[in-house]
Amino acid sequence: MDVIINMSSHISSKIIFSFIIISCLATPFMPLVSADELLKDDFQKDSFSKTIDYFDYARAYALLNGLPKPNDNWHANVYTAYVNKTGLQMLYAGLLNISLVDQAYLTIPMQSILLHYKTDKNNRDALVASNFLMIMGFNDTGKSIYQDSPDKNDTLWASFSLGVNLQEIFPNIKLPSFTSKAEIYPLASSNNGLAWKWGMRYSNLTALWTTTQITGQNGTETSKPFGLATYDELTFNYTLNIDPNTHKATISQDFIIGRMRDLWVFGGWFIIWPIYNHYNNTGCYSYNTKVSNETIYQFLYRNKVKMSIVEYQTSIIFDRSTYSTSYTGQNVTDRDVLVSDSEISTYADGGEKILDTSFGVKQNYNLFNYTQDSSEKTANQYVSISRTSQTSGFSKNSELFKYQSNFAKYLPLLVMRLQPQLYEKAKDTIANMTRADYLYLISYPSYSGYRVEHDPVTTIYFAPTITQTRFNQMGFLIIGGLVASIIMIIIVLKKRH
């Protein structure tokens, strides 16, 4: 993979990365959507959905608890959806945008789901959190440990979206203009209130591809930017089905990784001008001059670039520990275990099953070959590869995941009047990637930059009730976690600026 491996020096790469980050902070302010107010009584309702400004809550609770207060002109809009039916509570939070007034406007995909319920057999309080971390490109090497699944011996590219108009910075170079936006798919239910749908679509995403490595000590290091990619979309559709008769509820998460339209591959600097190749569906260009007929899809195919999604899941039981195993009984916590055609089951100590995450039910994914059908109406099916991973290989990254790794310490910002015993256990666990039950990777070996659709399924086992269970202030736990990540993003950007 000569084009990708033989990149610019580490020093030049740092210049590129720093320049892009500074550019983000220099982007003019764009207006945010109006925010609603989140009330304590909202969690006593059957359902609600609101767009709230998390920093408003962070400022208020920081003041009450003597903690550092975010700047008054910081804003972070988050869409929240809540369902409280037959003893099951579900809270979803999806980040719309972040703004530093007159300095930055960012659209960054962040998705979290929190579930609270009584376990089916022993009626114990269970709390489960599922968090989307990122999409990650990779290609296998001659030393790959897991074929078609990203591992420490592969070439890995972390993909994070940017809110910056690079065209204004380099007016003579065709680079992505910032037109990204987040669209809400509002919470909707069936007539009986047992089936729910909601979601979010991020469109026209421009993402920085950063080459990263998992070290021999099972930590990660960010070495250099590889390039910039523009995707049609990154979409998350969720379906919650509750069946009180069978004591089960399922959540389907439908992922759509939109077609990659443009890819700018960096090759270093010539004095002050960046050396790059720009690939799209018509060929390869450099400084607006066509240099070859190789399209973006041919380039990705030739270099065997594949795609994956990274998520992690955490669970707690009030008076018990939990553990998660593969269908063969292997412990998957902080371990590399293939689970493609099966499921991961989570248990409380004593053997009570509380959760299944199934990868075998819908192992196939759809790939829409834009070259063959530009309308993207015809899909080909391929087999996805699912695997748990050693968590520390991601959580130890001091730079790339700095804000994720600091989830736990900022939780007190927005948590008030939680049930004290449960909160004490949850605050150090539920939103902390280093304490995850498992981190899992779903990879799509056949890719070439085309649109991917896939939908794994999660099943929980709960004790249904006739009267609605109060969520108390459990909802603020996930809010605190997202605020932590948002705060860390801003802090990191401000420090680099």
N, C-alpha and C positions, 0 to 999 in steps of 0.2 A: 504494500500500500504506500507507494513512494510519495504520492502527492501529499498525503496526510502526515506521514512520519517526518519527512524532511521539511520541517517548518522553520519559522524564524527563531532566533535565539531567545533565551529566557528573559533577558533584559528588554529586548524589543517587544516581547509579548506583554511584559508588565506595563510598558508605555501604552500599548494599545488598550489594555484593560483599564488602566487609570484614565486614559483619555475618554473612553466610553462612559465610565462612571461619572466623571466630571461633566460630561455632556448631558447626562441625565439630569444632573442638578441644575444645569443652565437652561433646561427646557421651560418655556413660558407656562404659566399657570393656565389650566383649563378648568371650567366650572364643574363641580361635583353635583350629583343628583341630590335632591333634598332628602334629609334624614328624618326618620321617625324616632320616637322616644320609646325605649324598652322599659316596661314597668314590671314590678314584682308580681302583680296580679296576672300578668300575661301567662305565666306558667301554670295557672290554675284553670286555664281555658282548655277546651278540646283541641284547639289548634290556633295558630296565628302565623303570619308572615310579615316581616318588616325589614326595611332597609335602615340601618342605624349607623351612626358615626361612633366607632369604638373609642376614638380618642377622647370624646366627651366623657365617657365613663371612666377612662383611664385617669383623666385629670381630676374628676370628682373623688374617686377612691384613693388616688395618690395623696390628695389633700387630707382626707380623713385619716389615712394611715401614716402620715409623715414620710411618704416616699417621694422620690424625684418626680416632678410633674412634667409631662410632655409640653412642648411649646403650644401656646394658645392657637397658633395658626396651622397646626398639624391636623390633618383630617384623614380618616380611613373609613370608607363606606363598605359595609358588609351586609349582604342579604342573609337574613335568618328565617328559617322555617321550622315550626314546632308542631308535633302531633302528640296528643295525649289520649290514648284509647285503650280500653280494656286492660289497664295495668301496665301498658308499655308507653314509655316516653322517648321520643326521638327529637333531637335538636340538630339542625344542619346550619352551617355557617360557610358562606362563600364570599371571598374577597372580591369586591368590585374595583376599587381603586384606592390609591394613596396620594395625598397631596401635601407638599410643603409650599405654602403660599409664595408665589413669585419665584419659586425655585424648582419644584419638581412635580410631575404628574405621572404616576406609574400605574399600569394595569398588570397585575401579577396574579397568575392563577394560584389560589390557595383554597383547598376544600377540606372540611372536617365534618364528621358525623359523630354524635354522641348518643348512646342508647342507655337507658336506665330501666331496669325491670326486676321483678322478683323471680328467682330461679324456679323451675318447674317442680322439682322434687322436694327441695328443702326450704323453699320460700325465703331465700337469702337475697339481700340487695346486691345486684350486679351492675357494674358500670363498664361500658365498652366504648372505646374511641377508635375511629378509623381515620387516617390522615393521608391525603395525597401529598407526596413529596416533590416529584418532578418527572419529566420525561427524560430519557437518557439514550443517546445514540451509542452504538458500539460496533466493533467488528472483531471477529475471532482472529486469533493469531495461531502460529504453529505450536504455541505452548498453552492453548486454551484448556481449561479444566472441564468446563461444561460447554459443549458445542451448542451454538445458537442461543446461549444465555450469557449475559455479561458477567465476567468474573475478573479477579485481580490480574490475570495474565493477558487480558484483552486490552484493546485500545478503547477508552471510554470518553464520552463527551457529555458532560452535564449541560442541560439546556434550560436557561432561565430567560424569561421574557423581559424586554426593556421598554420603557416609555420614553423614547427619544427620537427626534427627527434628525437623523444623520445627514439628510440632504442639505440642511441649513449649515452644517459644519463643513462639509466637503461639496460645495456647489457645482464643481466640475466633474464630480464622480456620481454615477448612478447608484445611490444607496437607499435603504428603506426609509420612507417617510412614516411618521407615527400616526396611524389612523386606527390603532387598536381600541376596541371597546368591549365592554361586558354586557351581555344581554341576559335578563332573568327570565326563566320559565316558571311562572308563578305556581305556588302550591295549589293543587286541586285534588278533590276527593270523589269517590264513588258515593252513591246515595246512602249506603249503609255506613259510611265512614271507616271502612276497613281496607280500602285501597287508595293509595296516595301517590301522586306524581309531582315532581318539581325538578329544577335543574338550572344550569347556567352555561352560557356559550361565550367564550372569548374569541373574538374574530380579529383577523389581520394581525396576528401576533408576530412581533419581531423578537427573536431570541438569540442571545449570545451562547454559542457553543464553546465550552471551555474544556480543554483536555484535562482529565483528572486521572489519578492513579491510586489504587489501593496498595499500600505498602506491605512489606513483610511483617510489620507489627500490627497488621490489620487496621491501620488507620488510612486516611485518604489525604492526598496532597493535590492541590490545584497547580498545574504547571504552566499552562499557557492557553490563551484563546485560540481556537481553531478558526472560527469565522462567525458569520451572522446568517441566520435563517429566518425566512418569513413563511408562516403557515397560514392557510385559509382560516383555520379555527382550531380550538381545543374545547371540546364540549363534554359536559358531564350531565347525564340524565339519570334520575333516580326513581325507582318504583318501590314502594313499601306495601306489602300485602300482609295483613294481620288475620290469622285464623285462630280465634279463641277456642274453637272446638278441638283442634289438634294440639293446642298449646304451642304453636309455632308462628313465627313471623319471618318473612324473607325480604331482603333488600337487594335489588338488582342495580348494579352500577354500570351504565352504558357509557363507555368511553369512545370518543371520536377524536382521533388525531388527524387534523385536516391535511390536505395535500400541501407539500412544501413547494412554494411557487418560485422562490429565489434563494440562492445560497452564495454568499460572498466568502471565499476562502483566502485568508491572509497568508502572505508569504514573507513578510518582513517590511523593511523601510528602504527607500532610496532618498537619502537626505531627510526631507520632511514629508515626503509623499509615500503613502502606504502602497505596498505591492500586493495586488490581489487579483483573483479571477472571480468573475460574476457569472454564475450559471442560472439559466432559466429554461423554459420549455422550447426556446428557439436556438440555443447554443451557448457558447462561452464568450465572455466579453472582458476586456480590460480597458479602463478609462473610455468606456462607450465605444470601443472598437472591437468588432467581432474577431476573435482569434481562432475559433474552431466551431464545428457544428455539433460538438458533444453537448447534449442537453443535461440539465440537472439530474434527470432520472437515469441517464446513461452513466453519468459521473458516479452517482451513489451506487448504482448496480456494479460498475466496474471495480469500485473500491470496497464492495461487499459491506456497505454500511447498513446496519440493522437498527431497529427501534425497540425501546422498552419503556415500561411504566414502573415507577418505584413508589411503594406505599408501605406504611407500617400500622400495626394494630396493637392496642394495649387493652387489658381488662383487669378489673379488680373485684374482689368479693370482700365485703366488710370484715368478716372474721375468719377468712380462709385465704390461702395462696391459690394461684391458678397456674396451670401449665398447659402447653399446646403440643399436640403430636400429629404426625402424619398418619395415613391410614394403616401403615405397617407398625405404628407404635413408636416411631422415632421422635425424640424430643426435637422440636424445630427452633427453639429459642436460641438465638445467636449461633445458628448452624446453617450450613449449606445442605438443603434437602430438596430433591426434585419432587414436585407435587402436581405435575401437569394434568394427569388424568384422574385425579382424586381430590381429596379435601384435607383441610387442616381442622382438627377438632380441639376446642379449648374446654378444659375441665376445671372444676374446683377440687381442692384436696378432698379425697374421699371418693372421687370418681364421678361426680355429677356433671354431666355434659351441659354446658351453658351456651355454646356457640359452634357453628360450622362455617367455614369459608370454603366454598366449592369451586374448583377450577376445572373439574372434569365434566360438569353438566353442560357447559358451553365452552368447550376447549377450542373450537374453531373460531377464527376471526375472519371478517370480510376485508378484502383489499380491492380498492377501486382503481384500476389501471387507467390513468388519465390519457396515456399515449394511445391506447386502444379505443377508449370511449371518453371523449372530453366532457360528456354530459354527466359522467359518474353515476350512471343508473345501473350499470352491470357490475356485479362483484364476483370475485373469485374467492373461494374459501381455502384457508391454510390453517395449519395447526400451530397454536401458540405454545410457548414453553413457560411454565411457571415454576419458580424455585424460591425457597427462603434463602436468606443470606446472613452471614455474620454481621450483626447490627453495627458493631464497632467500626467496621470497614467504611461506614458512612457517617456515623455519629461522631467519630473522632476528628472529622475534618474541621479544623479550627477557623477556616475562612469561608469555605463554600456553604457550610450549614451553621454558621455562627448563630444566626437568629433562631433556627430550629432547636439547637442544643441548649438555648437559654429559655425555652418555654417555661420550665418549672419555676424559675426564680421570680418571674413576673406575674405568676398567677394571682397573688394577693391583691393586685391592682383592682380586679373587678369581682372578687368573690366576697359576698357579704352574707352573714347569717346562714352559712351552710351548716348542715348537721355535723357537729364538730368532729366526731369520731371518724365518720366516713371521709370528711375533707382531709383530715390529717394523713390518711392513707393515700387519698387520691392526688394530693398536691405534688407529691414527689414521684408519681408514677404515670398518671393517666395521659399527660401531654408531653412526656419526656421520652424522646426517641431512644435514649440509652437504656430505658427500662421497658422497652416494647416486648410484648409476647413474641412477636416475630416481625421481621421486615421481609417483604416479598417483592420479587421482580417478575413481571409478566412481559415476555419478549415476543417480538414479531419478526421472525427470521426473514421472511419474504417481505420486502419493504420498498426499496428504491424511491422513497419520498412520496409514495402514493397515500391516499386516504385510507385510514384504518378504523374499523368499528369492532368493538368487542364488549362483552358484558358478563363478568363473573358474578356469582351469587353468594350472599351471606344469609345464613339461617340461624335464628336464635330460638332458644327454648325457654318459655316463660310461663308464669302462673297467671292466667287471666283473672281479672276482677270485674265485678259488675259496676261498682262505683269507681270514679276516676281517681287515680293516684296523684297526689300532689308531687310536683317536681321540685318543690321548695325553690332553692336558689341554685340547684345543680346546673341549670343552664348557664349560669355565669362562669362555670368552670371552663367550658369550651371557649367562651368569649374571652376569658383571661388568657387562654393559650394562644388564640389568634392575635390578641393585642400584643402579647409577648413577641411573637414573630414579627409583627408589623413594626413595633418599636425597635427591634434589633435591626431590621432592614434600614430604617431611617438613621439609626445611630451609626451603622457601618458606612452608609453613604456620606453622612456628615463628616465622619472622621477622615474618609478618603478625600473628601473635597477640601 
